[in-house]
Amino acid sequence: MPVFDIHTWLGGGVVPGVAGNASQIIHSMAARDVEGAIVFSAHAMLADATAGNRILKSTIDPHPNLYGGLVTNTNRIPQSIAIMRELMLGKKFLGMLITSPHPEQPLARYVADELINAYRRYSKPLFLPTPTAAHVHVALDIAREYPMLKVICLGMGGSEWRAAINAAHYCPNLLLETSGELNRTKLAVTLEVIGFHRILFGSGSPHVDSAASKAVVTEAELPSQVKEAILYGNADKLFRLHEEEYRM
Amino acid sequence: MADIIDINTLFGPRPKEASDLSLDDLLALRETYSVTTSFTLSTIGILLDFRSGNSATLAACSDNPGLLPAATINPQKCFDIPNTIDEIVQKGFKLLRVFPEIQDWEPDYAPFITLVRALNNKHLPLMVDVSKPGVASRIMKTCENSNVTVILSGVDETCLAEAVTLMQENPNLYMETSHLLGEGVIAHVARLTDDSKLLFGTGSPANPVLSSLTAIEIADITDSARSNILAGNARRLLNL
């Protein structure tokens, strides 16, 4: 069963020699039968968005199965918009993530709007980290405000995943990424409420091994076509992974 | 077929779950993954009343030979800890679990200090759920003049370095693996401490068994280390 992981990180893990460069990421993906991945830069998330995203670009550029997720920060609006203009037109970056100086708190909407307005022209999905229900509520607000934008809740609310499922139920342009709490029942509940088309596999690797994350999908009592869609098909459609003219 | 001992399973009501953690699900998962033995605990003992919970745990285990009972004590609700520990040992529990973060008590809480003293010289390992940095250090401070065997459960990336440091300093300290799911973490911890210090646990049926199992199977460790983590260490430590 092919796997596309929409949520992995370059750097930021606790184990030395893991996810520190393209070769380590690709070796890990091959060992876990992951065909492709969207990679975010821990450097951009935690230290310097401009430098981190540029390093990420040079890391993924030579590798056809690695894609980028741009990280922007509400604390650095001009720099974030500049790096957006520099990198988002390229086909390797499949979406943009917004973080803030206090990622443990939900985004301040009025600041995030500046970034989202600048981002809309690229017609690519928006990633929002949602470790809690409060983050999910902001993601829901944003998705409602921008109905043409696909908003992906990374981590689907953590242990408050029910909030993410309810939010997605009320908002068709809100999508859920499977990392967060590794719970045996959450996918079955999600499927019951919103169907499978808006569930995307992501691991949060290296913080959680993609093999362990994938096991949540494979162990779930779901039909195999649903598992295939979650692990690959939905990402394939959303990010147009097989449209060569789009990728090159 | 590999021998697998899961030292962390639960059954019973849990408000954050869509439904109760069913004993039937636990048994079915054990069968699916050929788990030889599972230590289990009724959530009633954590959330409501440890005495009723321990009784429910014993009842479940007496009906199901592959299950072994883990006891719990809530130090906030126990006024005679030494005798309660004696009762737990007499009833055949082989593991005692405590949950300071869920129950909101501190590792330097006087009743917990009493509990640690009461465990001294008794062969009843103490498994402590920790998920926040600093808690494990304070637990070990409380245990420093005792010979109690401590197993840290729920250790994730945020408190991994702390747990490893403590394990390097404390020969009686072990770690359960249910939250060691980061890439390369099992092998890293085994290198920094010793593979004899890791005990396989899942947190099932709430958590997927396969995630925890995959983390061990994929780890860059020797087959002998893998087999120790999956069962050998628990067999030795818990006298199975």
Interface residues (C-beta under 8 A of the other chain):
Chain A: G13 V14 V15 P16 G17 V18 A19 S28 A31 R32 S159 R162 L182 N183 R184 T185 V189 S205 P206 H207 V208 D209 S210 A211 A212 S213 K214 A215 V216 T218 E219 A220
Chain B: K16 E17 A18 S19 E157 L160 A161 L181 G182 E183 G184 V185 H188 S204 P205 A206 N207 P208 V209 L210 S211 S212 L213 T214 A215 I218
